[in-house]
């Protein structure tokens, strides 16, 4: 089971998730909504870093990952192995 899960996570990290959005405006809206939701629903802090990306930080000086959308594909870029 863990090979299936780790393989799925590797695929997600390598290829992202196609959201089937139709414009840059939709991508921008989606990323802003995700950032807002993350701030309201978790103990981590998220902040918008570009028109279609945001970072999540572990603490005030330690960014943990970046979430971005390009050409309708959602990517997560981890900065650490944790």
Residue pairs with C-beta under 8 A, 6 or more apart in sequence:
12 76
13 75
13 76
13 77
13 78
15 73
16 73
16 74
16 75
16 76
17 73
17 74
18 72
18 73
18 74
19 27
19 30
19 69
19 72
19 73
19 74
20 72
21 27
21 30
21 69
21 72
22 72
24 51
24 52
27 52
27 69
27 70
27 72
28 51
28 52
30 69
31 48
31 51
31 52
31 53
31 54
31 67
31 68
31 69
32 48
34 54
34 67
35 46
35 47
35 48
35 54
35 67
38 44
38 46
38 54
38 56
39 45
39 46
44 56
44 57
44 58
44 64
45 56
45 57
45 60
46 54
46 55
46 56
46 57
46 67
47 54
47 55
47 57
48 54
49 55
49 66
50 68
52 68
52 69
52 70
53 66
53 67
53 68
53 69
54 66
54 67
54 68
55 63
55 64
55 65
55 66
55 67
56 63
56 64
56 65
56 66
56 67
57 63
57 64
58 64
58 80
63 79
64 78
64 79
64 80
64 82
65 76
65 77
65 78
65 79
65 80
66 76
66 77
66 79
67 74
67 75
67 76
67 77
68 74
68 75
68 77
69 75
